[in-house]
Amino acid sequence: MLHIVNKSHMQTNSLQSCLRLAKPGSALLLIEDAVYAATRAGSASCSMADAMQQLKVYVLQPDAEARGVAGKLVEGVTAVDYAGFVDLVTEHPNNQSWL
């Protein structure tokens, strides 16, 4: 399953809920303000290191660039462009958007 989160971990508890319920082997795509959670500064407060042991974590590169955090991502997080976003959606038969 592909989990898509768009809100900052500082704004809502969507990411925490997602991380709690996502099954090992799932993928997580952080878009819009959720990309902050994949930064070295933001990851400590949202358990990103723990999540990366069970999930493959991606960020939408244009969103990371727009927020000035593209060079501050946690090691192991994969940045994807819009075509990569489409590829992730097509690779995973089930998708869950966390609002």
C-alpha positions as CSV (number, residue, x, y, z in Angstrom):
1,M,0.0,0.0,0.0
2,L,1.1,3.6,-0.7
3,H,0.3,6.0,2.1
4,I,0.3,9.7,1.0
5,V,0.5,12.4,3.7
6,N,0.3,16.1,2.9
7,K,0.2,17.9,6.2
8,S,3.1,18.8,8.5
9,H,3.6,16.6,11.5
10,M,3.5,19.8,13.5
11,Q,0.1,20.7,12.2
12,T,-2.0,17.5,12.4
13,N,-1.6,14.0,13.7
14,S,-2.1,12.4,10.3
15,L,1.5,11.3,9.9
16,Q,1.5,9.7,13.4
17,S,-1.7,7.9,12.6
18,C,-0.3,6.7,9.3
19,L,2.9,5.5,10.9
20,R,1.0,3.7,13.6
21,L,-1.3,1.8,11.2
22,A,0.9,1.3,8.1
23,K,1.9,-2.3,7.6
24,P,5.6,-3.3,7.2
25,G,6.6,-3.2,3.5
26,S,4.3,-0.3,2.7
27,A,5.5,2.9,1.1
28,L,5.0,6.4,2.4
29,L,5.0,9.5,0.2
30,L,5.3,12.9,1.9
31,I,4.0,15.8,-0.2
32,E,3.3,19.5,0.4
33,D,4.1,20.4,4.1
34,A,4.6,16.8,5.1
35,V,8.1,16.9,3.5
36,Y,9.3,18.7,6.7
37,A,9.0,15.4,8.6
38,A,11.7,13.9,6.3
39,T,14.3,16.5,7.3
40,R,17.0,15.9,9.8
41,A,15.4,18.5,12.1
42,G,11.8,17.3,11.7
43,S,12.4,13.5,11.8
44,A,13.2,13.4,15.5
45,S,9.8,14.6,16.5
46,C,7.8,12.3,14.3
47,S,9.6,8.9,14.5
48,M,10.8,8.9,10.9
49,A,13.8,6.8,11.8
50,D,11.6,4.1,13.2
51,A,9.2,4.3,10.2
52,M,12.1,3.9,7.8
53,Q,12.9,0.5,9.3
54,Q,9.5,-0.8,8.1
55,L,8.5,1.5,5.3
56,K,10.0,2.9,2.1
57,V,9.8,6.7,2.5
58,Y,9.6,9.1,-0.4
59,V,9.2,12.8,-0.7
60,L,8.0,14.8,-3.6
61,Q,11.1,16.7,-4.8
62,P,9.3,19.8,-6.1
63,D,7.6,20.3,-2.7
64,A,10.9,19.8,-0.8
65,E,12.6,22.3,-3.1
66,A,9.8,24.8,-2.7
67,R,10.2,24.7,1.1
68,G,14.0,24.9,1.0
69,V,14.5,21.5,2.5
70,A,15.7,19.4,-0.5
71,G,19.3,19.3,0.9
72,K,18.2,18.5,4.4
73,L,16.5,15.2,4.0
74,V,17.2,12.2,6.3
75,E,19.5,9.6,4.7
76,G,17.5,6.9,3.1
77,V,14.5,9.1,2.1
78,T,14.1,9.0,-1.7
79,A,13.1,12.1,-3.6
80,V,10.8,11.6,-6.6
81,D,9.5,14.0,-9.2
82,Y,5.9,14.1,-10.5
83,A,6.6,11.2,-12.8
84,G,7.9,9.2,-9.8
85,F,4.7,10.1,-8.0
86,V,2.7,8.6,-10.8
87,D,5.0,5.5,-10.8
88,L,4.4,5.0,-7.1
89,V,0.7,5.2,-7.5
90,T,0.7,2.7,-10.3
91,E,3.1,0.3,-8.5
92,H,0.8,0.1,-5.4
93,P,-2.7,-1.2,-6.1
94,N,-4.0,0.4,-2.9
95,N,-3.4,4.0,-2.0
96,Q,-4.4,5.9,1.2
97,S,-4.4,9.6,1.5
98,W,-4.1,10.9,5.0
99,L,-5.8,14.3,5.4
